[in-house]
């Protein structure tokens, strides 16, 4: 689970995005996205949901085309991971702590 909280500068407006991934099999994962906000902003809820669906739809083909499908748990194999990739790093550390090993 990853939860991102955003606050508007100088205000009390807040937006929360929650991303949940649940393994279904060795090569398949169900993905859930929840979002909430305490302000209306420039877009209606429906427009914002449609925007997110469009973005995730555009990303889907790229994500599904990535190889290898199995992530190396040894982060030294991917030294380029930093900064915005912190959730990916923490995810792999959690998998390793759970005893997951890729063959």
C-alpha positions, -999 to +999 in steps of 0.1 A: +000+000+000+012+035-008-006+066+004+002+100-010-011+131+007-011+165-009-018+198+008-025+230-011+001+257-003-013+281+023-046+263+027-064+234+043-072+217+011-060+181+010-060+153-015-052+117-006-044+089-031-042+053-019-027+026-041-032-011-032-017-041-049-027-076-041-010-106-057-034-130-074-007-154-088+030-154-094+025-132-125-007-113-118-016-086-094-049-068-087-045-031-085-068-007-065-068+031-064-088+052-040-088+089-038-104+116-017-103+153-013-119+179+009-122+206-019-138+208-053-110+223-073-111+230-111-125+195-119-156+176-108-151+143-091-161+126-123-137+146-144-108+138-120-116+101-120-117+101-158-084+119-159-068+093-136-083+065-157-069+080-189-034+083-173-034+048-159-047+034-192-019+051-210+006+037-185-008+001-187+007-009-220+041+004-209+040-014-175+027-047-190+055-046-216+083-043-191+107-071-188+118-090-168+084-096-152+102-106-120+119-079-100+153-086-086+151-082-048+188-074-046+187-036-051+224-036-061+212-050-094+193-018-101+215+010-087+195+036-107+166+034-082+164+066-061+142+095-051+107+090-067+114+052-068+113+050-029+080+031-030+095+005-053+125+001-030+104-002+001+081-027-017+111-049-025+125-047+010+090-058+023+090-087-001+124-098+011+114-095+047+084-117+040+108-144+026+098-139-011+125-152-034+123-150-072+137-181-090 
